[in-house]
């Protein structure tokens, strides 16, 4: 499956890793500069809206970064899972747009309380 990350670009010198969910949400691991210390994760919903940016801890990163979306649908539906720094796993929020956002592709993952 293919997905569109954004209509606009994100700053950086390279994409280290990416993940695309079944509905088209995209998470990108981006290297900001040549120091090898400034990397971040940018999360985009399927309608190409930037949902959040998560800076990875500042450290010289020689180990690869891994990114997955919706790894465990029962415990972390559509969550972004990032493997970084050789021994660290970070769970980030889901990427879906609110159901009222322009171009949203699906409703909320749980029912709202009345």
TILO-301250 format. One record per residue (C-alpha): residue number from 1; y negated, z, x. Coordinates in steps of 0.02 Angstrom, whole numbers. Layout:
BEGIN
<NUM,<Y,Z,X>>
...
This chain:
BEGIN
<1,<0,0,0>>
<2,<-176,-30,57>>
<3,<-331,70,19>>
<4,<-517,53,47>>
<5,<-592,196,144>>
<6,<-775,171,103>>
<7,<-914,51,66>>
<8,<-1009,129,211>>
<9,<-949,168,386>>
<10,<-915,338,466>>
<11,<-982,375,640>>
<12,<-863,369,786>>
<13,<-784,266,923>>
<14,<-609,252,851>>
<15,<-486,296,715>>
<16,<-346,405,783>>
<17,<-237,412,627>>
<18,<-244,376,441>>
<19,<-149,414,282>>
<20,<-153,332,110>>
<21,<-91,416,-49>>
<22,<6,323,-185>>
<23,<-154,310,-289>>
<24,<-262,248,-145>>
<25,<-345,406,-78>>
<26,<-375,391,110>>
<27,<-390,519,251>>
<28,<-451,461,422>>
<29,<-443,554,588>>
<30,<-595,492,685>>
<31,<-646,516,867>>
<32,<-834,542,870>>
<33,<-869,512,1056>>
<34,<-788,486,1226>>
<35,<-782,672,1271>>
<36,<-610,683,1183>>
<37,<-672,848,1105>>
<38,<-762,792,947>>
<39,<-641,733,814>>
<40,<-651,751,626>>
<41,<-555,711,467>>
<42,<-646,611,333>>
<43,<-570,610,158>>
<44,<-607,471,34>>
<45,<-552,460,-148>>
<46,<-472,301,-213>>
<47,<-641,241,-279>>
<48,<-706,244,-98>>
<49,<-818,397,-118>>
<50,<-826,517,29>>
<51,<-757,682,-37>>
<52,<-768,794,118>>
<53,<-775,797,308>>
<54,<-679,924,411>>
<55,<-723,943,597>>
<56,<-572,982,705>>
<57,<-594,1126,830>>
<58,<-682,1073,990>>
<59,<-548,1051,1122>>
<60,<-493,913,1240>>
<61,<-360,833,1130>>
<62,<-219,751,1227>>
<63,<-85,773,1093>>
<64,<-85,646,951>>
<65,<-156,689,780>>
<66,<-49,662,626>>
<67,<-116,645,448>>
<68,<-17,642,285>>
<69,<-65,651,101>>
<70,<41,733,-34>>
<71,<180,787,83>>
<72,<251,915,-39>>
<73,<208,874,-220>>
<74,<268,1044,-286>>
<75,<170,1157,-168>>
<76,<25,1047,-113>>
<77,<-3,901,-234>>
<78,<-106,765,-150>>
<79,<-166,887,-15>>
<80,<-208,817,156>>
<81,<-98,887,295>>
<82,<-164,870,473>>
<83,<-61,904,630>>
<84,<-173,931,782>>
<85,<-193,1020,948>>
<86,<-7,1013,984>>
<87,<40,1163,876>>
<88,<-85,1176,733>>
<89,<-65,1121,552>>
<90,<-214,1119,434>>
<91,<-201,1094,245>>
<92,<-358,1015,172>>
<93,<-406,992,-12>>
<94,<-350,846,-118>>
<95,<-457,689,-119>>
<96,<-458,634,-300>>
<97,<-627,609,-379>>
<98,<-674,712,-529>>
<99,<-613,622,-686>>
<100,<-793,589,-738>>
<101,<-842,505,-572>>
<102,<-875,318,-576>>
<103,<-715,226,-534>>
<104,<-601,380,-543>>
<105,<-420,321,-552>>
<106,<-338,470,-635>>
<107,<-372,631,-729>>
<108,<-372,807,-658>>
<109,<-211,873,-582>>
<110,<-208,1023,-700>>
<111,<-276,1064,-872>>
<112,<-444,1149,-881>>
<113,<-452,1320,-962>>
<114,<-537,1311,-1134>>
